[in-house]
Amino acid sequence: MKIALIGYGKMGHEIARIAIDRGHSIVATIDVDNQDTFDAPEFLSADVAIEFTRPETAFGNYQKCFERHLPVVSGTTGWTNRLDEVKKLCVEQRQTFFYASNFSIGVNIFFELNKILAKMMNREPQYDVRMEEIHHIHKLDSPSGTGITLAEGILENIDRKQQWKEATVSENPADLLIESKRVGEVPGIHEIIYESDADVISIKHDAKNRKGFALGAVLAAEYLQGKTGFHTMQDLLNSKHN
Ligand SMILES: NC(=O)c1ccc[n+]([C@@H]2O[C@H](COP(=O)([O-])OP(=O)(O)OC[C@H]3O[C@@H](n4cnc5c(N)ncnc54)[C@H](O)[C@@H]3O)[C@@H](O)[C@H]2O)c1
């Protein structure tokens, strides 16, 4: 597969390494200083673009790919207030887009575990639930996209929680509290903590490095071949497990 990388930062570099290991070629890398490459023949020759940039630039990058009818895999977080617009473009213009707030297979298993535990805890009101997420100090969005996905998994399943709130205390017991910490170079830790007067149960995912995210993005690009429409990690995992 010929891959164009949009955003050649920490994730872009890791994705390039893994894609080459898996036999793909990187035909173009676009960053802030070479935006004219969107019109270069090497970019136009790509089968798929993998986009990891910044919250405020992601949507514009998707539009540029869609204008060229290029399928996009994106992991940029913090832009999903425009998710419905992207889904609409996938239907109306038959564009191809794969989004995951977290491409790690381990985290996606953790998402499922989180929902199962939340369903059980819906029947156990003696437990209060909160979340803690820790990332490196360069991270721009807070809480993390992964933290928001986890929060949604809890809110869908626990009736006594109504909305998430980034705080350590709240007067409203219906708030699901998320504490976001930014420490050193931590790739990403998410912990869901259930606490009663008697005990504490927690589930935790701790990324050791960025390899899991980068591999997932390359697997997503491979999965998209020959497809159109909007796809997520759930589709990718279902295709593996069926
Ligand atoms: N979904 C996931 O699994 C996952 C995993 C890790 C990081 N992320 C997200 O991916 C994004 C990038 O993370 P990172 O750690 O690589 O950040 P980074 O800061 O190391 O890299 C981002 C790169 O994008 C470039 N860039 C900015 N604007 C651009 C534009 N308009 N066009 C092209 N390039 C542009 C920057 O110059 C930089 O090189 C963040 O939003 C982060 O939260 C997602």
PDBQT file of the ligand as one rigid body, heavy atoms in Angstrom, charges set to zero:
ROOT
HETATM    1  N1  LIG A 301      -6.000   7.872  18.266  1.00  0.00    +0.000 N 
HETATM    2  C1  LIG A 301      -4.880   7.447  18.855  1.00  0.00    +0.000 C 
HETATM    3  O1  LIG A 301      -4.658   6.236  19.067  1.00  0.00    +0.000 OA
HETATM    4  C2  LIG A 301      -3.837   8.466  19.260  1.00  0.00    +0.000 A 
HETATM    5  C3  LIG A 301      -2.625   8.083  19.841  1.00  0.00    +0.000 A 
HETATM    6  C4  LIG A 301      -1.671   9.067  20.118  1.00  0.00    +0.000 A 
HETATM    7  C5  LIG A 301      -1.946  10.391  19.807  1.00  0.00    +0.000 A 
HETATM    8  N2  LIG A 301      -3.147  10.737  19.278  1.00  0.00    +0.000 N 
HETATM    9  C6  LIG A 301      -3.476  12.101  18.863  1.00  0.00    +0.000 C 
HETATM   10  O2  LIG A 301      -2.804  12.327  17.623  1.00  0.00    +0.000 OA
HETATM   11  C7  LIG A 301      -2.467  13.718  17.492  1.00  0.00    +0.000 C 
HETATM   12  C8  LIG A 301      -0.976  13.854  17.204  1.00  0.00    +0.000 C 
HETATM   13  O3  LIG A 301      -0.229  13.305  18.276  1.00  0.00    +0.000 OA
HETATM   14  P1  LIG A 301       1.376  13.327  18.268  1.00  0.00    +0.000 P 
HETATM   15  O4  LIG A 301       1.772  12.770  19.591  1.00  0.00    +0.000 OA
HETATM   16  O5  LIG A 301       1.901  12.741  17.015  1.00  0.00    +0.000 OA
HETATM   17  O6  LIG A 301       1.607  14.911  18.260  1.00  0.00    +0.000 OA
HETATM   18  P2  LIG A 301       2.885  15.714  17.736  1.00  0.00    +0.000 P 
HETATM   19  O7  LIG A 301       2.732  17.113  18.219  1.00  0.00    +0.000 OA
HETATM   20  O8  LIG A 301       4.143  14.971  18.043  1.00  0.00    +0.000 OA
HETATM   21  O9  LIG A 301       2.704  15.683  16.137  1.00  0.00    +0.000 OA
HETATM   22  C9  LIG A 301       1.734  16.441  15.439  1.00  0.00    +0.000 C 
HETATM   23  C10 LIG A 301       2.367  16.880  14.140  1.00  0.00    +0.000 C 
HETATM   24  O10 LIG A 301       1.353  17.474  13.304  1.00  0.00    +0.000 OA
HETATM   25  C11 LIG A 301       1.948  18.593  12.656  1.00  0.00    +0.000 C 
HETATM   26  N3  LIG A 301       0.912  19.480  12.136  1.00  0.00    +0.000 N 
HETATM   27  C12 LIG A 301       0.241  20.475  12.802  1.00  0.00    +0.000 A 
HETATM   28  N4  LIG A 301      -0.626  21.060  11.944  1.00  0.00    +0.000 NA
HETATM   29  C13 LIG A 301      -0.519  20.422  10.752  1.00  0.00    +0.000 A 
HETATM   30  C14 LIG A 301      -1.161  20.562   9.485  1.00  0.00    +0.000 A 
HETATM   31  N5  LIG A 301      -2.088  21.508   9.266  1.00  0.00    +0.000 N 
HETATM   32  N6  LIG A 301      -0.820  19.722   8.473  1.00  0.00    +0.000 NA
HETATM   33  C15 LIG A 301       0.119  18.766   8.665  1.00  0.00    +0.000 A 
HETATM   34  N7  LIG A 301       0.777  18.601   9.850  1.00  0.00    +0.000 NA
HETATM   35  C16 LIG A 301       0.447  19.412  10.867  1.00  0.00    +0.000 A 
HETATM   36  C17 LIG A 301       2.850  19.199  13.736  1.00  0.00    +0.000 C 
HETATM   37  O11 LIG A 301       3.814  20.089  13.180  1.00  0.00    +0.000 OA
HETATM   38  C18 LIG A 301       3.473  17.935  14.329  1.00  0.00    +0.000 C 
HETATM   39  O12 LIG A 301       4.646  17.539  13.640  1.00  0.00    +0.000 OA
HETATM   40  C19 LIG A 301      -2.949  14.365  18.804  1.00  0.00    +0.000 C 
HETATM   41  O13 LIG A 301      -4.246  14.884  18.579  1.00  0.00    +0.000 OA
HETATM   42  C20 LIG A 301      -3.017  13.197  19.788  1.00  0.00    +0.000 C 
HETATM   43  O14 LIG A 301      -3.955  13.408  20.814  1.00  0.00    +0.000 OA
HETATM   44  C21 LIG A 301      -4.083   9.795  19.000  1.00  0.00    +0.000 A 
ENDROOT
TORSDOF 0
